[in-house]
């Protein structure tokens, strides 16, 4: 799955276009490297998402095409 789609499906970001813009601006880092929106991810990857107020780092646990709102947080775990 692409990182931009994962960020939307997991509800870390509200819209896929926001995820694409974050990647294009260099605010998404996967395993220590900047990621483009089309970067393929897999379970176990560590992702850092930088916001103006700080950053959130999480590990991908599971990848699903669609999930219910209540299950979205089961796709990742916050590291820092």
PDB file of N, CA, C and O in Angstrom:
ATOM      1  N   UNK A   1       0.841  -1.180   0.000  1.00  0.00           N
ATOM      2  CA  UNK A   1       0.000   0.000   0.000  1.00  0.00           C
ATOM      3  C   UNK A   1       0.887   1.244   0.000  1.00  0.00           C
ATOM      4  O   UNK A   1       1.975   1.241   0.576  1.00  0.00           O
ATOM      5  N   UNK A   2       0.423   2.281  -0.636  1.00  0.00           N
ATOM      6  CA  UNK A   2       1.135   3.556  -0.675  1.00  0.00           C
ATOM      7  C   UNK A   2       1.023   4.264   0.675  1.00  0.00           C
ATOM      8  O   UNK A   2       0.015   4.122   1.367  1.00  0.00           O
ATOM      9  N   UNK A   3       2.048   5.023   1.051  1.00  0.00           N
ATOM     10  CA  UNK A   3       2.038   5.721   2.328  1.00  0.00           C
ATOM     11  C   UNK A   3       0.920   6.756   2.392  1.00  0.00           C
ATOM     12  O   UNK A   3       0.311   6.932   3.448  1.00  0.00           O
ATOM     13  N   UNK A   4       0.636   7.443   1.289  1.00  0.00           N
ATOM     14  CA  UNK A   4      -0.429   8.453   1.339  1.00  0.00           C
ATOM     15  C   UNK A   4      -1.790   7.807   1.612  1.00  0.00           C
ATOM     16  O   UNK A   4      -2.607   8.365   2.345  1.00  0.00           O
ATOM     17  N   UNK A   5      -2.028   6.658   1.038  1.00  0.00           N
ATOM     18  CA  UNK A   5      -3.293   5.960   1.286  1.00  0.00           C
ATOM     19  C   UNK A   5      -3.345   5.424   2.718  1.00  0.00           C
ATOM     20  O   UNK A   5      -4.392   5.484   3.363  1.00  0.00           O
ATOM     21  N   UNK A   6      -2.227   4.901   3.216  1.00  0.00           N
ATOM     22  CA  UNK A   6      -2.210   4.386   4.585  1.00  0.00           C
ATOM     23  C   UNK A   6      -2.516   5.485   5.593  1.00  0.00           C
ATOM     24  O   UNK A   6      -3.270   5.263   6.541  1.00  0.00           O
ATOM     25  N   UNK A   7      -1.945   6.659   5.401  1.00  0.00           N
ATOM     26  CA  UNK A   7      -2.191   7.761   6.335  1.00  0.00           C
ATOM     27  C   UNK A   7      -3.663   8.143   6.374  1.00  0.00           C
ATOM     28  O   UNK A   7      -4.174   8.542   7.421  1.00  0.00           O
ATOM     29  N   UNK A   8      -4.344   8.023   5.245  1.00  0.00           N
ATOM     30  CA  UNK A   8      -5.768   8.315   5.189  1.00  0.00           C
ATOM     31  C   UNK A   8      -6.593   7.185   5.800  1.00  0.00           C
ATOM     32  O   UNK A   8      -7.485   7.440   6.609  1.00  0.00           O
ATOM     33  N   UNK A   9      -6.304   5.937   5.418  1.00  0.00           N
ATOM     34  CA  UNK A   9      -7.068   4.782   5.914  1.00  0.00           C
ATOM     35  C   UNK A   9      -6.932   4.655   7.429  1.00  0.00           C
ATOM     36  O   UNK A   9      -7.901   4.334   8.117  1.00  0.00           O
ATOM     37  N   UNK A  10      -5.734   4.907   7.946  1.00  0.00           N
ATOM     38  CA  UNK A  10      -5.506   4.793   9.385  1.00  0.00           C
ATOM     39  C   UNK A  10      -6.015   6.014  10.148  1.00  0.00           C
ATOM     40  O   UNK A  10      -5.979   6.047  11.378  1.00  0.00           O
ATOM     41  N   UNK A  11      -6.481   7.002   9.416  1.00  0.00           N
ATOM     42  CA  UNK A  11      -7.039   8.233   9.969  1.00  0.00           C
ATOM     43  C   UNK A  11      -6.020   9.059  10.762  1.00  0.00           C
ATOM     44  O   UNK A  11      -6.379   9.803  11.674  1.00  0.00           O
ATOM     45  N   UNK A  12      -4.756   8.912  10.397  1.00  0.00           N
ATOM     46  CA  UNK A  12      -3.727   9.779  10.960  1.00  0.00           C
ATOM     47  C   UNK A  12      -3.878  11.168  10.342  1.00  0.00           C
ATOM     48  O   UNK A  12      -3.743  12.179  11.031  1.00  0.00           O
ATOM     49  N   UNK A  13      -4.158  11.208   9.039  1.00  0.00           N
ATOM     50  CA  UNK A  13      -4.516  12.450   8.354  1.00  0.00           C
ATOM     51  C   UNK A  13      -5.910  12.273   7.756  1.00  0.00           C
ATOM     52  O   UNK A  13      -6.294  11.167   7.375  1.00  0.00           O
ATOM     53  N   UNK A  14      -6.660  13.364   7.676  1.00  0.00           N
ATOM     54  CA  UNK A  14      -8.059  13.261   7.266  1.00  0.00           C
ATOM     55  C   UNK A  14      -8.260  12.940   5.797  1.00  0.00           C
ATOM     56  O   UNK A  14      -9.160  12.178   5.440  1.00  0.00           O
ATOM     57  N   UNK A  15      -7.423  13.520   4.941  1.00  0.00           N
ATOM     58  CA  UNK A  15      -7.623  13.332   3.497  1.00  0.00           C
ATOM     59  C   UNK A  15      -6.332  12.879   2.841  1.00  0.00           C
ATOM     60  O   UNK A  15      -5.233  13.171   3.311  1.00  0.00           O
ATOM     61  N   UNK A  16      -6.496  12.160   1.747  1.00  0.00           N
ATOM     62  CA  UNK A  16      -5.338  11.653   1.015  1.00  0.00           C
ATOM     63  C   UNK A  16      -4.541  12.793   0.398  1.00  0.00           C
ATOM     64  O   UNK A  16      -3.316  12.707   0.307  1.00  0.00           O
ATOM     65  N   UNK A  17      -5.207  13.848  -0.022  1.00  0.00           N
ATOM     66  CA  UNK A  17      -4.477  14.980  -0.599  1.00  0.00           C
ATOM     67  C   UNK A  17      -3.581  15.632   0.448  1.00  0.00           C
ATOM     68  O   UNK A  17      -2.491  16.101   0.118  1.00  0.00           O
ATOM     69  N   UNK A  18      -4.020  15.670   1.706  1.00  0.00           N
ATOM     70  CA  UNK A  18      -3.166  16.207   2.768  1.00  0.00           C
ATOM     71  C   UNK A  18      -1.940  15.325   2.958  1.00  0.00           C
ATOM     72  O   UNK A  18      -0.836  15.827   3.170  1.00  0.00           O
ATOM     73  N   UNK A  19      -2.132  14.014   2.881  1.00  0.00           N
ATOM     74  CA  UNK A  19      -1.019  13.079   3.004  1.00  0.00           C
ATOM     75  C   UNK A  19      -0.035  13.259   1.848  1.00  0.00           C
ATOM     76  O   UNK A  19       1.178  13.227   2.055  1.00  0.00           O
ATOM     77  N   UNK A  20      -0.550  13.447   0.638  1.00  0.00           N
ATOM     78  CA  UNK A  20       0.315  13.662  -0.518  1.00  0.00           C
ATOM     79  C   UNK A  20       1.117  14.946  -0.363  1.00  0.00           C
ATOM     80  O   UNK A  20       2.314  14.972  -0.650  1.00  0.00           O
ATOM     81  N   UNK A  21       0.465  16.009   0.090  1.00  0.00           N
ATOM     82  CA  UNK A  21       1.156  17.281   0.284  1.00  0.00           C
ATOM     83  C   UNK A  21       2.230  17.176   1.361  1.00  0.00           C
ATOM     84  O   UNK A  21       3.311  17.747   1.219  1.00  0.00           O
ATOM     85  N   UNK A  22       1.938  16.454   2.428  1.00  0.00           N
ATOM     86  CA  UNK A  22       2.928  16.271   3.498  1.00  0.00           C
ATOM     87  C   UNK A  22       4.156  15.539   2.963  1.00  0.00           C
ATOM     88  O   UNK A  22       5.286  15.896   3.298  1.00  0.00           O
ATOM     89  N   UNK A  23       3.941  14.525   2.139  1.00  0.00           N
ATOM     90  CA  UNK A  23       5.064  13.790   1.549  1.00  0.00           C
ATOM     91  C   UNK A  23       5.881  14.684   0.627  1.00  0.00           C
ATOM     92  O   UNK A  23       7.111  14.661   0.666  1.00  0.00           O
ATOM     93  N   UNK A  24       5.210  15.461  -0.192  1.00  0.00           N
ATOM     94  CA  UNK A  24       5.898  16.343  -1.137  1.00  0.00           C
ATOM     95  C   UNK A  24       6.717  17.422  -0.433  1.00  0.00           C
ATOM     96  O   UNK A  24       7.728  17.881  -0.965  1.00  0.00           O
ATOM     97  N   UNK A  25       6.283  17.828   0.759  1.00  0.00           N
ATOM     98  CA  UNK A  25       7.006  18.846   1.523  1.00  0.00           C
ATOM     99  C   UNK A  25       8.090  18.249   2.406  1.00  0.00           C
ATOM    100  O   UNK A  25       8.766  18.980   3.131  1.00  0.00           O
ATOM    101  N   UNK A  26       8.268  16.925   2.358  1.00  0.00           N
ATOM    102  CA  UNK A  26       9.326  16.282   3.135  1.00  0.00           C
ATOM    103  C   UNK A  26       8.987  16.074   4.595  1.00  0.00           C
ATOM    104  O   UNK A  26       9.890  15.933   5.420  1.00  0.00           O
ATOM    105  N   UNK A  27       7.710  16.050   4.937  1.00  0.00           N
ATOM    106  CA  UNK A  27       7.294  15.904   6.336  1.00  0.00           C
ATOM    107  C   UNK A  27       7.020  14.462   6.738  1.00  0.00           C
ATOM    108  O   UNK A  27       6.690  14.195   7.893  1.00  0.00           O
ATOM    109  N   UNK A  28       7.153  13.522   5.793  1.00  0.00           N
ATOM    110  CA  UNK A  28       6.937  12.107   6.089  1.00  0.00           C
ATOM    111  C   UNK A  28       8.256  11.368   5.891  1.00  0.00           C
ATOM    112  O   UNK A  28       8.844  11.394   4.810  1.00  0.00           O
ATOM    113  N   UNK A  29       8.710  10.707   6.958  1.00  0.00           N
ATOM    114  CA  UNK A  29       9.979   9.992   6.928  1.00  0.00           C
ATOM    115  C   UNK A  29       9.704   8.524   7.265  1.00  0.00           C
ATOM    116  O   UNK A  29       9.124   8.212   8.306  1.00  0.00           O
ATOM    117  N   UNK A  30      10.126   7.635   6.374  1.00  0.00           N
ATOM    118  CA  UNK A  30       9.941   6.198   6.583  1.00  0.00           C
ATOM    119  C   UNK A  30      11.309   5.555   6.745  1.00  0.00           C
ATOM    120  O   UNK A  30      12.159   5.646   5.859  1.00  0.00           O
ATOM    121  N   UNK A  31      11.514   4.910   7.878  1.00  0.00           N
ATOM    122  CA  UNK A  31      12.781   4.236   8.177  1.00  0.00           C
ATOM    123  C   UNK A  31      13.985   5.159   7.951  1.00  0.00           C
ATOM    124  O   UNK A  31      15.011   4.735   7.420  1.00  0.00           O
ATOM    125  N   UNK A  32      13.844   6.422   8.360  1.00  0.00           N
ATOM    126  CA  UNK A  32      14.954   7.366   8.278  1.00  0.00           C
ATOM    127  C   UNK A  32      15.131   8.075   6.951  1.00  0.00           C
ATOM    128  O   UNK A  32      16.076   8.850   6.798  1.00  0.00           O
ATOM    129  N   UNK A  33      14.250   7.835   5.980  1.00  0.00           N
ATOM    130  CA  UNK A  33      14.379   8.478   4.671  1.00  0.00           C
ATOM    131  C   UNK A  33      13.081   9.195   4.313  1.00  0.00           C
ATOM    132  O   UNK A  33      11.989   8.715   4.617  1.00  0.00           O
ATOM    133  N   UNK A  34      13.216  10.352   3.663  1.00  0.00           N
ATOM    134  CA  UNK A  34      12.024  11.072   3.207  1.00  0.00           C
ATOM    135  C   UNK A  34      11.255  10.214   2.216  1.00  0.00           C
ATOM    136  O   UNK A  34      11.842   9.502   1.402  1.00  0.00           O
ATOM    137  N   UNK A  35       9.945  10.293   2.297  1.00  0.00           N
ATOM    138  CA  UNK A  35       9.101   9.441   1.453  1.00  0.00           C
ATOM    139  C   UNK A  35       8.265  10.270   0.493  1.00  0.00           C
ATOM    140  O   UNK A  35       7.767  11.340   0.844  1.00  0.00           O
ATOM    141  N   UNK A  36       8.122   9.768  -0.701  1.00  0.00           N
ATOM    142  CA  UNK A  36       7.211  10.354  -1.679  1.00  0.00           C
ATOM    143  C   UNK A  36       5.846   9.703  -1.480  1.00  0.00           C
ATOM    144  O   UNK A  36       5.760   8.645  -0.856  1.00  0.00           O
ATOM    145  N   UNK A  37       4.779  10.311  -1.996  1.00  0.00           N
ATOM    146  CA  UNK A  37       3.430   9.771  -1.777  1.00  0.00           C
ATOM    147  C   UNK A  37       3.243   8.338  -2.260  1.00  0.00           C
ATOM    148  O   UNK A  37       2.427   7.607  -1.698  1.00  0.00           O
ATOM    149  N   UNK A  38       3.975   7.920  -3.281  1.00  0.00           N
ATOM    150  CA  UNK A  38       3.798   6.582  -3.846  1.00  0.00           C
ATOM    151  C   UNK A  38       4.672   5.527  -3.169  1.00  0.00           C
ATOM    152  O   UNK A  38       4.671   4.373  -3.598  1.00  0.00           O
ATOM    153  N   UNK A  39       5.410   5.885  -2.134  1.00  0.00           N
ATOM    154  CA  UNK A  39       6.293   4.932  -1.449  1.00  0.00           C
ATOM    155  C   UNK A  39       5.474   3.770  -0.887  1.00  0.00           C
ATOM    156  O   UNK A  39       4.512   3.972  -0.147  1.00  0.00           O
ATOM    157  N   UNK A  40       5.870   2.560  -1.249  1.00  0.00           N
ATOM    158  CA  UNK A  40       5.190   1.360  -0.755  1.00  0.00           C
ATOM    159  C   UNK A  40       5.663   1.061   0.671  1.00  0.00           C
ATOM    160  O   UNK A  40       6.852   1.135   0.981  1.00  0.00           O
ATOM    161  N   UNK A  41       4.702   0.723   1.518  1.00  0.00           N
ATOM    162  CA  UNK A  41       5.023   0.421   2.906  1.00  0.00           C
ATOM    163  C   UNK A  41       4.685  -1.029   3.212  1.00  0.00           C
ATOM    164  O   UNK A  41       3.969  -1.696   2.465  1.00  0.00           O
ATOM    165  N   UNK A  42       5.226  -1.499   4.341  1.00  0.00           N
ATOM    166  CA  UNK A  42       4.924  -2.854   4.795  1.00  0.00           C
ATOM    167  C   UNK A  42       4.870  -2.838   6.318  1.00  0.00           C
ATOM    168  O   UNK A  42       5.319  -1.884   6.953  1.00  0.00           O
ATOM    169  N   UNK A  43       4.329  -3.881   6.889  1.00  0.00           N
ATOM    170  CA  UNK A  43       4.263  -3.990   8.346  1.00  0.00           C
ATOM    171  C   UNK A  43       5.678  -3.972   8.910  1.00  0.00           C
ATOM    172  O   UNK A  43       6.582  -4.602   8.361  1.00  0.00           O
ATOM    173  N   UNK A  44       5.859  -3.253   9.996  1.00  0.00           N
ATOM    174  CA  UNK A  44       7.176  -3.137  10.619  1.00  0.00           C
ATOM    175  C   UNK A  44       7.897  -1.851  10.289  1.00  0.00           C
ATOM    176  O   UNK A  44       8.850  -1.491  10.980  1.00  0.00           O
ATOM    177  N   UNK A  45       7.472  -1.143   9.249  1.00  0.00           N
ATOM    178  CA  UNK A  45       8.100   0.135   8.896  1.00  0.00           C
ATOM    179  C   UNK A  45       7.835   1.159   9.996  1.00  0.00           C
ATOM    180  O   UNK A  45       6.760   1.183  10.596  1.00  0.00           O
ATOM    181  N   UNK A  46       8.839   2.006  10.249  1.00  0.00           N
ATOM    182  CA  UNK A  46       8.683   3.091  11.212  1.00  0.00           C
ATOM    183  C   UNK A  46       8.523   4.389  10.439  1.00  0.00           C
ATOM    184  O   UNK A  46       9.327   4.716   9.566  1.00  0.00           O
ATOM    185  N   UNK A  47       7.473   5.119  10.777  1.00  0.00           N
ATOM    186  CA  UNK A  47       7.123   6.342  10.064  1.00  0.00           C
ATOM    187  C   UNK A  47       7.153   7.506  11.042  1.00  0.00           C
ATOM    188  O   UNK A  47       6.658   7.401  12.164  1.00  0.00           O
ATOM    189  N   UNK A  48       7.736   8.612  10.607  1.00  0.00           N
ATOM    190  CA  UNK A  48       7.715   9.840  11.398  1.00  0.00           C
ATOM    191  C   UNK A  48       6.985  10.897  10.581  1.00  0.00           C
ATOM    192  O   UNK A  48       7.312  11.137   9.419  1.00  0.00           O
ATOM    193  N   UNK A  49       6.005  11.517  11.194  1.00  0.00           N
ATOM    194  CA  UNK A  49       5.212  12.556  10.546  1.00  0.00           C
ATOM    195  C   UNK A  49       5.443  13.850  11.306  1.00  0.00           C
ATOM    196  O   UNK A  49       5.134  13.951  12.494  1.00  0.00           O
ATOM    197  N   UNK A  50       5.988  14.836  10.613  1.00  0.00           N
ATOM    198  CA  UNK A  50       6.354  16.092  11.252  1.00  0.00           C
ATOM    199  C   UNK A  50       5.242  17.124  11.073  1.00  0.00           C
ATOM    200  O   UNK A  50       4.770  17.373   9.963  1.00  0.00           O
ATOM    201  N   UNK A  51       4.839  17.716  12.199  1.00  0.00           N
ATOM    202  CA  UNK A  51       3.849  18.782  12.222  1.00  0.00           C
ATOM    203  C   UNK A  51       4.544  20.058  12.669  1.00  0.00           C
ATOM    204  O   UNK A  51       5.692  20.013  13.112  1.00  0.00           O
ATOM    205  N   UNK A  52       3.871  21.188  12.559  1.00  0.00           N
ATOM    206  CA  UNK A  52       4.471  22.441  12.999  1.00  0.00           C
ATOM    207  C   UNK A  52       4.701  22.445  14.510  1.00  0.00           C
ATOM    208  O   UNK A  52       5.650  23.066  14.987  1.00  0.00           O
ATOM    209  N   UNK A  53       3.851  21.765  15.258  1.00  0.00           N
ATOM    210  CA  UNK A  53       3.974  21.732  16.712  1.00  0.00           C
ATOM    211  C   UNK A  53       4.816  20.584  17.237  1.00  0.00           C
ATOM    212  O   UNK A  53       4.964  20.447  18.451  1.00  0.00           O
ATOM    213  N   UNK A  54       5.363  19.768  16.377  1.00  0.00           N
ATOM    214  CA  UNK A  54       6.160  18.630  16.822  1.00  0.00           C
ATOM    215  C   UNK A  54       6.093  17.510  15.804  1.00  0.00           C
ATOM    216  O   UNK A  54       5.827  17.738  14.624  1.00  0.00           O
ATOM    217  N   UNK A  55       6.337  16.298  16.273  1.00  0.00           N
ATOM    218  CA  UNK A  55       6.321  15.151  15.369  1.00  0.00           C
ATOM    219  C   UNK A  55       5.707  13.955  16.085  1.00  0.00           C
ATOM    220  O   UNK A  55       5.705  13.877  17.314  1.00  0.00           O
ATOM    221  N   UNK A  56       5.193  13.035  15.297  1.00  0.00           N
ATOM    222  CA  UNK A  56       4.685  11.778  15.838  1.00  0.00           C
ATOM    223  C   UNK A  56       5.393  10.646  15.103  1.00  0.00           C
ATOM    224  O   UNK A  56       5.533  10.670  13.880  1.00  0.00           O
ATOM    225  N   UNK A  57       5.834   9.659  15.870  1.00  0.00           N
ATOM    226  CA  UNK A  57       6.539   8.528  15.289  1.00  0.00           C
ATOM    227  C   UNK A  57       5.737   7.272  15.614  1.00  0.00           C
ATOM    228  O   UNK A  57       5.333   7.059  16.757  1.00  0.00           O
ATOM    229  N   UNK A  58       5.512   6.446  14.595  1.00  0.00           N
ATOM    230  CA  UNK A  58       4.729   5.240  14.813  1.00  0.00           C
ATOM    231  C   UNK A  58       5.245   4.090  13.960  1.00  0.00           C
ATOM    232  O   UNK A  58       5.931   4.295  12.958  1.00  0.00           O
ATOM    233  N   UNK A  59       4.901   2.877  14.377  1.00  0.00           N
ATOM    234  CA  UNK A  59       5.273   1.659  13.657  1.00  0.00           C
ATOM    235  C   UNK A  59       4.013   1.070  13.044  1.00  0.00           C
ATOM    236  O   UNK A  59       2.976   0.981  13.701  1.00  0.00           O
ATOM    237  N   UNK A  60       4.108   0.672  11.791  1.00  0.00           N
ATOM    238  CA  UNK A  60       2.976   0.066  11.094  1.00  0.00           C
ATOM    239  C   UNK A  60       2.847  -1.383  11.543  1.00  0.00           C
ATOM    240  O   UNK A  60       3.794  -2.161  11.429  1.00  0.00           O
ATOM    241  N   UNK A  61       1.677  -1.741  12.051  1.00  0.00           N
ATOM    242  CA  UNK A  61       1.434  -3.099  12.528  1.00  0.00           C
ATOM    243  C   UNK A  61       0.701  -3.949  11.507  1.00  0.00           C
ATOM    244  O   UNK A  61       0.958  -5.146  11.382  1.00  0.00           O
ATOM    245  N   UNK A  62      -0.213  -3.325  10.778  1.00  0.00           N
ATOM    246  CA  UNK A  62      -1.075  -4.064   9.869  1.00  0.00           C
ATOM    247  C   UNK A  62      -1.465  -3.150   8.718  1.00  0.00           C
ATOM    248  O   UNK A  62      -1.527  -1.931   8.876  1.00  0.00           O
ATOM    249  N   UNK A  63      -1.723  -3.737   7.572  1.00  0.00           N
ATOM    250  CA  UNK A  63      -2.146  -2.956   6.408  1.00  0.00           C
ATOM    251  C   UNK A  63      -3.454  -3.532   5.894  1.00  0.00           C
ATOM    252  O   UNK A  63      -3.541  -4.715   5.565  1.00  0.00           O
ATOM    253  N   UNK A  64      -4.466  -2.683   5.830  1.00  0.00           N
ATOM    254  CA  UNK A  64      -5.773  -3.078   5.299  1.00  0.00           C
ATOM    255  C   UNK A  64      -6.264  -1.986   4.361  1.00  0.00           C
ATOM    256  O   UNK A  64      -5.967  -0.807   4.556  1.00  0.00           O
ATOM    257  N   UNK A  65      -7.017  -2.385   3.344  1.00  0.00           N
ATOM    258  CA  UNK A  65      -7.542  -1.419   2.372  1.00  0.00           C
ATOM    259  C   UNK A  65      -8.585  -0.500   2.991  1.00  0.00           C
ATOM    260  O   UNK A  65      -8.612   0.697   2.706  1.00  0.00           O
ATOM    261  N   UNK A  66      -9.443  -1.057   3.836  1.00  0.00           N
ATOM    262  CA  UNK A  66     -10.460  -0.260   4.522  1.00  0.00           C
ATOM    263  C   UNK A  66     -10.618  -0.769   5.947  1.00  0.00           C
ATOM    264  O   UNK A  66     -10.496  -1.966   6.210  1.00  0.00           O
ATOM    265  N   UNK A  67     -10.887   0.142   6.849  1.00  0.00           N
ATOM    266  CA  UNK A  67     -11.174  -0.221   8.234  1.00  0.00           C
ATOM    267  C   UNK A  67     -12.243   0.698   8.779  1.00  0.00           C
ATOM    268  O   UNK A  67     -12.425   1.813   8.290  1.00  0.00           O
ATOM    269  N   UNK A  68     -12.948   0.230   9.790  1.00  0.00           N
ATOM    270  CA  UNK A  68     -13.923   1.075  10.464  1.00  0.00           C
ATOM    271  C   UNK A  68     -13.181   2.061  11.351  1.00  0.00           C
ATOM    272  O   UNK A  68     -12.022   1.848  11.705  1.00  0.00           O
ATOM    273  N   UNK A  69     -13.853   3.123  11.699  1.00  0.00           N
ATOM    274  CA  UNK A  69     -13.248   4.183  12.493  1.00  0.00           C
ATOM    275  C   UNK A  69     -12.677   3.648  13.807  1.00  0.00           C
ATOM    276  O   UNK A  69     -11.591   4.051  14.225  1.00  0.00           O
ATOM    277  N   UNK A  70     -13.404   2.744  14.453  1.00  0.00           N
ATOM    278  CA  UNK A  70     -12.966   2.194  15.737  1.00  0.00           C
ATOM    279  C   UNK A  70     -11.719   1.324  15.610  1.00  0.00           C
ATOM    280  O   UNK A  70     -10.960   1.190  16.570  1.00  0.00           O
ATOM    281  N   UNK A  71     -11.499   0.733  14.438  1.00  0.00           N
ATOM    282  CA  UNK A  71     -10.380  -0.182  14.241  1.00  0.00           C
ATOM    283  C   UNK A  71      -9.149   0.497  13.649  1.00  0.00           C
ATOM    284  O   UNK A  71      -8.099  -0.134  13.530  1.00  0.00           O
ATOM    285  N   UNK A  72      -9.256   1.754  13.280  1.00  0.00           N
ATOM    286  CA  UNK A  72      -8.160   2.444  12.593  1.00  0.00           C
ATOM    287  C   UNK A  72      -6.884   2.476  13.425  1.00  0.00           C
ATOM    288  O   UNK A  72      -5.793   2.335  12.874  1.00  0.00           O
ATOM    289  N   UNK A  73      -6.995   2.655  14.728  1.00  0.00           N
ATOM    290  CA  UNK A  73      -5.795   2.745  15.562  1.00  0.00           C
ATOM    291  C   UNK A  73      -5.092   1.394  15.725  1.00  0.00           C
ATOM    292  O   UNK A  73      -3.969   1.355  16.227  1.00  0.00           O
ATOM    293  N   UNK A  74      -5.712   0.302  15.320  1.00  0.00           N
ATOM    294  CA  UNK A  74      -5.067  -1.013  15.419  1.00  0.00           C
ATOM    295  C   UNK A  74      -4.057  -1.233  14.286  1.00  0.00           C
ATOM    296  O   UNK A  74      -3.338  -2.232  14.291  1.00  0.00           O
ATOM    297  N   UNK A  75      -3.996  -0.319  13.324  1.00  0.00           N
ATOM    298  CA  UNK A  75      -3.065  -0.455  12.207  1.00  0.00           C
ATOM    299  C   UNK A  75      -1.656   0.013  12.557  1.00  0.00           C
ATOM    300  O   UNK A  75      -0.706  -0.291  11.834  1.00  0.00           O
ATOM    301  N   UNK A  76      -1.511   0.744  13.650  1.00  0.00           N
ATOM    302  CA  UNK A  76      -0.207   1.305  14.017  1.00  0.00           C
ATOM    303  C   UNK A  76      -0.072   1.415  15.530  1.00  0.00           C
ATOM    304  O   UNK A  76      -1.060   1.357  16.261  1.00  0.00           O
ATOM    305  N   UNK A  77       1.176   1.576  15.989  1.00  0.00           N
ATOM    306  CA  UNK A  77       1.424   1.863  17.405  1.00  0.00           C
ATOM    307  C   UNK A  77       2.350   3.055  17.494  1.00  0.00           C
ATOM    308  O   UNK A  77       3.318   3.154  16.740  1.00  0.00           O
ATOM    309  N   UNK A  78       2.060   3.956  18.407  1.00  0.00           N
ATOM    310  CA  UNK A  78       2.862   5.145  18.609  1.00  0.00           C
ATOM    311  C   UNK A  78       4.157   4.738  19.317  1.00  0.00           C
ATOM    312  O   UNK A  78       4.132   4.013  20.311  1.00  0.00           O
ATOM    313  N   UNK A  79       5.276   5.213  18.796  1.00  0.00           N
ATOM    314  CA  UNK A  79       6.578   4.897  19.402  1.00  0.00           C
ATOM    315  C   UNK A  79       7.011   6.018  20.328  1.00  0.00           C
ATOM    316  O   UNK A  79       7.385   5.763  21.472  1.00  0.00           O
ATOM    317  N   UNK A  80       6.967   7.251  19.854  1.00  0.00           N
ATOM    318  CA  UNK A  80       7.403   8.395  20.668  1.00  0.00           C
ATOM    319  C   UNK A  80       6.344   9.448  20.688  1.00  0.00           C
ATOM    320  O   UNK A  80       6.521  10.490  21.319  1.00  0.00           O
TER     321      UNK A  80
END
